[in-house]
């Protein structure tokens, strides 16, 4: 009889546990398919978001519980940073965060950003001109007092090599900070998939998923199209800055897109998601005869390149005027649109490259980011 009562009370106790507690014990799939630094688990009344290694060398996984205001926080999840959704006021710290707000029609929620001139988005620039978005200084030295006065529901931060002291101070003052590691993704579609984080914050996950699926579909369709050619042109990337030649590492998203465009990126065998730092001599020996050259955004003409470094014209791609740049596409105050939008729209970048490298495959298409330098 004692065993019976013990079992009865055990069953009764389990059946009366809060529903939210039970949800945490059920296994649900990660809704992110390509992103390695982002995992999202959707439950009935909340979502769990995990940001893993938002910069190279980071050892900590950041965990967030996103829930409606009237949803009770399960005891087993109280160690997570709790964010109430949908957010109404947001501060972001990288221009790569801006397109997600635009695509989700949540531009009006942006109230602060470090160094406003970097922003190219026409929607955001309009709000800046009307005084709705405040300049918070620089990312590594945010205006703490101004940020606190704005009282955003959440701040989207990022780190490059370590945590940002400004963000830490804001957290200690009671503001909510969510780390974003989109820049550290090696896959082009992995970068774009971070729109799902913003979908969670605005309680618009279905819309974010639909937007990403469209980007994914277009990217994969273009990648497949590029396989229809037997041409495999060699690619040189980047250029000199303060005595160092910077170009994408072989396992970075930039390298991946060039290879998906059916091109032979000459440094594809290097490792890492950031940039290589090379001497002019190293690059010249390997890429003198490269078919195409995709420079950084610092040049808008061949004349500018020649003035910056007279040795550039020794490359075959320069001689044959097969040098392309995204430096001509700028926002109203000089911000580079490529740096802002390209990580979110790899499908457009891939189409640009395929059109330039294999023009016969995309009849009628005009590159959006890249232009030939003259």
N, C-alpha and C positions, 0 to 999 in steps of 0.2 A: 504493500500500500504506500509506503514512504517513497518507493521508487516511482510509483504512478504519479504521486503529487509533485515529485521533483521534476519529472518529465513534463507534467501539465504546466507548471510555472515556467519552465524553460521555453516551451512552445509559446505560451502566452507572452512572455517577455520579448521574444523575437518578433512575434506578430505585431507588437505594439511599438517597436522601435520606429523613430521618425523615418518617413519615406526617404528623405534625403540621405540618411545614413545608409540605407539599403542600396541606394543608387551607387554609392562609392565602392561597393563590393562587387558590382557587376563589371565585367570586362567589356569595354567599348573600343572600337578601332580608332587609331589616330587619323584624323581627317586630313592630315598633310601627307601628300604623296611624294614630293620631291625635296622639300626643305629638310635639311639635316639638323638645323638649329632650332626648329620650331615644331612643337607637338601640341595638338588641340584635341581634347576629349570632350565630346558633347554628351551631357546627361539631361534628364528630363527638365530639371529646374536650374541648372547651372552648367558652366563649362570650365574645365581645367586646362590651363595653358602653361606649357613648360618651354622656357627659352634656354637652350643648352649652348654653352660656350659662345657668347655673343661677340667674342674677339679671340684671336689666336692666342692660345696659352691660358685662357680662362678655365678655371677648374670648377666653378660653381654653376649649378643649374638653378635658374630663377623660376619659381613656381607661383602661379596666380590663380585665384578662384574668382571667376566672373559670374556675378549673380544679380538678380533683380533685388530691389530694395526690400521687398516684402518676403523674401525667401530666407529661411533660417539657415545659418551656417552649420554644417555638420561638424560635430566635435572632432572627427578624424581629420578634418581639413583646416582647422583653425591655425595651423602653422603656415598655411599659404598666405601670400599677400592678397587681401580681399579688395576687389574692385567692384563697385556697384555700377550696373549698366541699365540702360544705355547712357553713355557719357554725354554731357551737354556742352562742356567746355574742355578744350584740349590744348596742350602745348606739345609741339614736336620739335626735334632738334636736328633733323637732317632733311635736306630737300627730297631725298628718296621716299620720305614718309608722305609728302604732299599729294602725289597722284592718287593714293588710296582714298584720301578724303574727297578728292574731286570725283573719282569714279563711283564712290558710294553716295554722292550728293550730300556730303557732310562738311563742305568747305566752310560753312558759316560757324562751325563749332571751333575753328582755330582762333585762338586769342593771343598766342605768343610764339615767337620764333627767334633764335639767335642770328643776327645779321640778315636783315630783311632783303637786302639787295641781291642775295643769292637766289631768291625765289623767282622762277620764271612763269609759273602758272598764272594765266590771265585772270582766272576767278579769284585767286588769292591776292594778286596785285590790286585788283579792284577794291577788295576789302581793306588792304593796307592803305590805299589812298584815302579811303573813307575813315580811317582811324580805328578800325575794328581789331587790328592785329598789332601788338606791341613788340618793339625790338628789345630782346632780352640780353643783348651784348654778344659774347662769343660762347661757343659750346663749352669750352674749358673754364670759362669765367662768367657764368651766368649771373645776371642781376638778381640776386636772391630776394631783395626787398620788393622789387617789381613783380617777380614771379609769385611771391606770397600774396601780394595785394590782388593779383588776378584770381587767385583761388581756383585753379583748374581742377577738374575732376580727376585728370590723369596727365602725367608728363611722359612722353615717349622719348627715352634716352638711348644713347649708344656709347660704346667704348671702343677704343682702338687697341690699346695695349694694357690698360688698367681701368679701374673704376673712376668715374668722374667725381672729383671732390664736391663740385657744385651740386650735382644730383644727390650725393650723400647728405649734404646739408639740408636740401629741400625735403628729403625723406625724414630726417630728424625733426624737421619743423612740422611734420604731419601731412605733407603732400604725398600723393601716390605716384610712384615711378614704375613704369614698365620698360624693361630693356628690350631693344630691338637689334638683332644681329643679321639683318638682311644683307648687309655689305659683305659678310664673311661667307656667304653661300658660294659654292663652286659651280652649281648647276644654274643655267639661265632660268629654267622654270622653277627652280628652288627659290631664287630671289623673288620672282613674281608672286609666288605662293604666299608671301607675307601679307598680302592683302587680307588674308583670312584672319589675321590677328585683329585688324581694324574692323572686320566684319563682326567679330565677337564683341569688341568694345562698344559698338553701336547697336548691338542686337540685330545685326543684318547679315548673319552668317550665310543664309541661303543666297542672298544677292551677291555676296563676295565669292561664294563657290561658283555661281553662274558666270561671273566676270572672269574668274580664273580659268574655268573650263573653255571659254571662248578663246582666251589667249593660248592655252595649251593646244587646242584644236588647230589654230592657225599656225602655230609654231611647228607642230609635228607635220602638218600638211606641207609646209614650205621645206622642211628638212627632207621629207620624202621626195619632193619635186627635185631637189638638188642632186639626188642620186641618179637622175636621168641623164646626167652629162658624164662624159669620160674625161673632161678637163679637170685638172687638179692644180690650179695656179698656186705659186709660192707667195707667202705673205710676210711682209715686214711690218712691225707695229711700233708705235711710240716715237719718241725723239729725245733730244738732249734737254735737260733742265739743270742749270747750275753745275755743269760739268759731268752729269750722270745721265745715261740713257735708260729711261724707264719704259718697260713694256710688260704685258700680262704674263704671269707664270703659266706653265703648261696645263695645270689642273684648275685654272681660274675660269670664271664664267665667260670672260672675253675670249679666251682660247677655245672654249667649247663651242661658242657661236661660230667662230671662224671655221672650225672643223665641221660643224653641222652644215655650213654653207658649201661644203665639198671643196675645201681649200687646204693647202699644206702650210700651216703656221710653222715657221722655222724653229720656234722654241717650244713646240708642243710637248717635248719629252721632259721638260723641267717640272718640278713639283711645287705645289703651293697655290694659295688662292689670291695672293697679293700681287705685287709687282717685282720684276727682276730689276736689279741695279747693275748696269753694265757700262763698260768703257766704249768710246766710239770705235776703237780699233777692233774690239771683239765683235761688235755688230757689223762693221764693214766687211770683215773677213767672211762672215757667214751669209750676209744678206745683200752683197753688192749687186747680185743679179736677180734679186727677187722681182716677181712679176708685178706685184701691187704693194703699195705702202699706205697704211692707215695711220696717220699721225694722231697726236693728242689734240686737244682743243685750243692750244695756244697760238696756232697759226691760221690765217685766213687767205694766204696767197703764197705762191712759190717764191715771190720776191721777198716776202717776210722771212721765209725759211732761209733763203740765200744770205740775207743780211745777218741772220742769227748765227749761221754756221756755213762758211763757204764750202765746206766739204760735203754738205748734203747733196750737191749737184753731181757728185761722183757716183751716186747710186743709179742703176739703170731705170728704176721706177720714176725717179725725178727727171731723168733725161727724156723719157717717153711720156711724161706728164700723166702718170698713173698714180698720182698721190691724192688721197682723199682725206677729208677732215670733217669732224662734227662741230668745228669751232665757229662756223658761220651762223649756226642756229642758236640765237640768244634771246633771252627775255627782255622785257622793257628796260630793266636797270642793269643789264649786262650779265645776268646769270646764265649759265650754260644749260640749255634745255636737255642735252644728252645726259648729263650727270644726274639730273632730276628725274627724267621720265624713262630713260632707256632700261634701267634695272627692272622697272615695273612692266615694260612692254618689249620683252625679248623677241616677240613675234615680228614687231616692226623692224628691229635691228637686223634680224635674220633675213627678212625680205630685202632690206637695203643691200646687204652684202651679196645675196644671190643675184640681185639685179645688176650690181656692179661687176661681179665676177663672171656671171653667166647670163648676160642680158637677154638671150633668146628664150629663157625659161619663164620670164615674167613680162610678157608684152603689155605695154600700156601702164606699167607701174613706174612711179617716180619716187626715188629714194627720199625719205623724210628727214633723216638725221644727217646723212653723209652727202658731201658735195665735192666734186673734183676741184682741186686747187689750180688756179691759172696764174 
